[in-house]
Amino acid sequence: MLEIHAAHGYLLHQFLSPLSNDRTDEFGGSLENRARLLLRVVAAVRAAIGNTHPLFVRFSATDWAPGGWTPEETSIVAGWARDAGADFFDISSGGNVTGVQIPLSPGYQVPLAAFVRGEADVPVSAVGLITTPAQAEEILASGQADAVMLARELLRDPHFPLRAAHELGATIDYWPPQYLRARWPEA
């Protein structure tokens, strides 16, 4: 799997957002122009890897600032990126401009993923303060996202996947051999 990072103020996000892209050439102005570099990158990566590997694109769905990148634009560009060869969309937010108020709460970015999934009809993952197995399962079961991705929670608890399987009653066969003696007893 490869992921193209077009979020969090990195170069491709800077091209997408009208707050950071003030170009007047073919890469600035309209949404089509601001998306041009990303779509070229997606097409080039797809051509280089063929169809043997999934290709993800990570988006910040909003800049959380007036006049900035929006979930609606994210949905449109996700559809274009799908047509250019992307398979899956990792939906996050923010990181392009300073001084914004991000409404942090458990799962605060999940509605953004659900919006992009519904509007663009593309598979998405949700991120952002997903910290419990039950929360992750609810996001998936309710159809808000096709996957959840964890970052800080896995730093806090590197055994989260093993604990989640136990708490959700799933039987998994990929316990690291050195951990088998610590596995929870079958219920």
C-alpha positions in Angstrom: 0.0 0.0 0.0 1.2 3.5 -0.8 -0.2 6.7 0.5 0.1 10.2 -1.1 0.1 12.8 1.7 -2.0 15.7 0.6 -2.9 16.9 4.2 -1.6 18.8 7.2 0.0 21.7 5.3 2.4 19.6 3.3 3.1 20.6 -0.3 0.1 19.0 -2.0 -2.3 20.4 0.6 -0.7 23.9 0.1 -1.6 23.6 -3.6 -5.2 22.5 -2.8 -6.1 25.2 -0.2 -7.0 28.7 -1.4 -5.5 30.0 1.9 -2.0 28.9 0.8 -2.2 28.8 -3.0 -2.1 32.3 -4.4 -0.7 31.2 -7.8 -2.0 32.7 -11.0 -0.8 30.0 -13.3 -2.3 26.7 -14.3 -1.9 25.5 -10.7 -3.8 28.3 -8.9 -7.2 29.9 -8.8 -10.0 27.4 -9.7 -10.5 24.1 -7.9 -9.5 22.3 -11.1 -6.2 24.2 -11.2 -5.4 23.8 -7.5 -6.1 20.0 -7.8 -3.9 19.7 -10.9 -0.6 18.8 -9.1 -2.2 16.2 -6.9 -4.0 14.5 -9.8 -0.8 14.4 -11.8 1.0 12.8 -8.8 -1.8 10.3 -8.4 -1.7 9.3 -12.1 2.1 9.1 -12.1 2.3 7.0 -8.9 -0.5 4.7 -10.3 1.5 4.3 -13.6 4.6 3.5 -11.7 3.1 0.9 -9.4 0.6 -0.6 -11.7 -2.5 -2.2 -10.3 -0.8 -4.5 -7.9 -0.8 -2.1 -4.9 -3.6 -0.1 -3.3 -3.0 3.7 -3.6 -4.3 5.9 -0.8 -4.6 9.7 -0.6 -4.6 11.4 2.7 -6.6 14.7 2.8 -7.2 17.4 5.3 -10.9 17.7 4.7 -11.0 21.3 6.1 -8.5 24.0 7.0 -10.9 25.0 9.9 -10.7 28.5 8.6 -13.0 30.9 6.6 -12.1 30.9 3.0 -10.1 27.7 3.3 -10.2 24.2 1.9 -13.6 22.6 2.6 -15.2 19.1 2.9 -17.1 19.8 -0.3 -13.9 20.5 -2.2 -12.3 17.4 -0.7 -15.2 15.3 -1.9 -14.9 16.6 -5.5 -11.2 16.2 -5.6 -11.4 12.7 -4.0 -13.7 11.7 -6.9 -11.2 13.1 -9.4 -8.3 11.3 -7.6 -10.3 8.1 -7.8 -10.6 8.6 -11.5 -6.9 9.3 -11.7 -6.1 6.0 -10.0 -6.4 6.3 -6.2 -8.3 3.6 -4.4 -8.9 4.8 -0.9 -9.0 8.1 1.0 -7.6 8.8 4.5 -9.6 11.7 5.9 -8.0 14.0 8.5 -8.1 17.8 8.9 -6.2 21.0 9.6 -2.5 21.7 9.7 -2.3 24.2 6.9 -2.8 27.5 8.7 -2.1 28.6 12.3 -4.4 30.3 14.7 -7.5 28.2 14.0 -9.8 26.6 16.6 -10.2 22.9 16.0 -13.1 21.5 17.9 -11.3 18.5 19.5 -13.5 15.8 20.9 -13.6 12.0 20.6 -13.9 11.1 16.9 -14.1 14.8 15.9 -13.0 14.1 12.3 -15.3 11.1 11.7 -18.1 13.3 10.3 -15.7 14.6 7.7 -14.8 11.1 6.6 -18.5 10.2 6.5 -19.3 13.3 4.4 -16.5 12.6 1.9 -17.6 8.9 1.7 -21.2 9.9 1.0 -20.6 12.8 -1.4 -17.8 11.2 -3.5 -18.9 7.6 -3.2 -15.4 6.6 -2.3 -14.0 4.3 0.5 -12.5 6.3 3.4 -10.9 5.9 6.7 -11.6 8.0 9.8 -9.0 9.3 12.2 -8.8 11.7 15.1 -9.2 10.8 18.8 -10.4 7.3 18.2 -9.3 5.7 21.4 -11.5 2.7 22.3 -12.3 -0.5 20.5 -16.1 0.2 21.0 -15.7 3.6 19.4 -13.8 2.2 16.4 -16.4 -0.6 15.9 -19.3 1.9 16.1 -17.7 4.1 13.4 -17.4 1.0 11.1 -20.7 -0.6 12.0 -22.6 2.7 11.4 -21.1 3.1 7.9 -19.4 6.4 8.7 -16.1 5.0 7.4 -14.7 1.8 5.8 -11.7 1.7 8.2 -10.3 3.5 11.1 -6.7 4.5 11.5 -5.0 5.1 14.7 -1.8 7.0 15.5 -1.4 8.5 19.0 -3.5 5.8 20.6 -1.1 3.2 19.2 1.8 5.2 20.7 0.0 5.1 24.1 -1.0 1.5 23.8 1.0 -0.5 21.2 -1.1 -3.5 22.0 -4.4 -1.8 21.2 -5.2 -4.2 18.3 -4.8 -7.3 20.6 -6.9 -5.6 23.3 -9.5 -4.5 20.8 -9.9 -8.0 19.5 -10.3 -9.3 23.0 -12.8 -6.6 24.0 -14.9 -7.1 20.8 -14.8 -10.9 21.1 -12.9 -11.4 17.9 -10.6 -14.4 17.5 -7.3 -13.5 15.7 -4.5 -15.7 14.6 -1.7 -13.2 14.4 -0.5 -12.9 18.0 3.3 -12.4 18.1 4.7 -15.8 19.3 6.4 -14.2 22.3 3.0 -12.9 23.5 1.0 -16.2 23.2 1.4 -17.0 26.9 -0.2 -13.6 27.8 -3.2 -14.1 25.5 -6.6 -13.7 27.2 -8.3 -17.0 27.9 -11.1 -17.9 25.6 -14.4 -17.0 27.1 
